[in-house]
Amino acid sequence: MDDYRTSPLTDKEKALFAFIDKVNHTSNQIKLEDVDEVKRAGWDDEAIYDAINVCCLFNFYNRWIDSTGVHDMPASAYQLSGERLKAHGYVTNWKSTGEGSQEK
């Protein structure tokens, strides 16, 4: 997607993207009116909070990775990761009997 504003997203989704765009570029200028606009589009407090958290965490991780010199994975690693996620989801069933471990 090149531009959410001209994409086939719903108006509700575009309102959230517009808000997140403000979080990315002018977070110190966000006002109650900005939040109210997203709520009028149909998003509740929890969804807005989640969107802010995801946006900010990705910004943090990207800056951390860039500044510490962490290298990207090869394409084959992304392929394997996608296959694992497709087969098992994000849940892992780690079982350990080591001291201090928790069985899941």
Buried (B, 14 or more C-beta within 10 A) or exposed (E): EEEBEEEEBEEEBBBBBBBBEBBEEEEEEEEEEBBEBBBEBEBEEEEBEEBBEEBBEEEEEEEEEEEEEEEEEEEEEEEEEEEEEEEEEEEEEEEEEEEEEEEE
